[in-house]
Amino acid sequence: MAHGHGPGRCRCCGEEAAERGAAWGLYLRIDRQRLQCLNERREGSGATVFRPWEERGDRSRFVESDDDEELLFNIPFTGSVKLKGVIVMGEDDGTHPAEMRLFRNIPHMSFDDTAKEAEQTFSLSRDPSGELEYPTKIARFSNVYHLSMHFPKNFGAETTKIFYIGLKGEWTEAHRHEVTICNYEASANPADHKLEQITPQTHFIS
């Protein structure tokens, strides 16, 4: 149903944007201490593309490949993820990635490992505004604790540039085995260990 927009912010549109932003909140579940981006020109720049959906238009934060057009992200999560969709935002030129290959639960992937068959491969379109969503095959990505994203080629430039990667889905806390912690005293305090007097008994067998 059409509605007018006054000088102020449209409340329903604001709520819709907030809901959409919340849907793309898996960046909060990334273990950033162990996040890797291979072939990034500037160290640490790969981590900057995982940020709030509302901040996807920040062109000051991006990752660019170094030696060639390939980029490989190793993304560990802090729990189990059901991945439902991906957004990849780049420039409207040859530096935008043209293909994306997703792998699940293969920690520390290298470029040699990308010879494996991917769980899912996407042909990408140029998306300078971060609006195109690529839905995943949820059955293949229902229990993901580590996601690898391989961008093997772009639209013809020498290097690949990505401004934002959005990850949509559900997160579940990792199940950890209960650990029993035992405290052992370095030296016993006799006052804490009062012993009752025990009368020895002798049993004779006739």
Helices and strands as residue ranges (DSSP letters): H 11-23, G 26-29, E 36-38, G 45-49, G 53-55, E 63-64, E 71-89, E 99-104, G 112-115, E 120-123, E 134-135, G 138-141, E 144-151, E 161-162, E 164-173, G 190-192
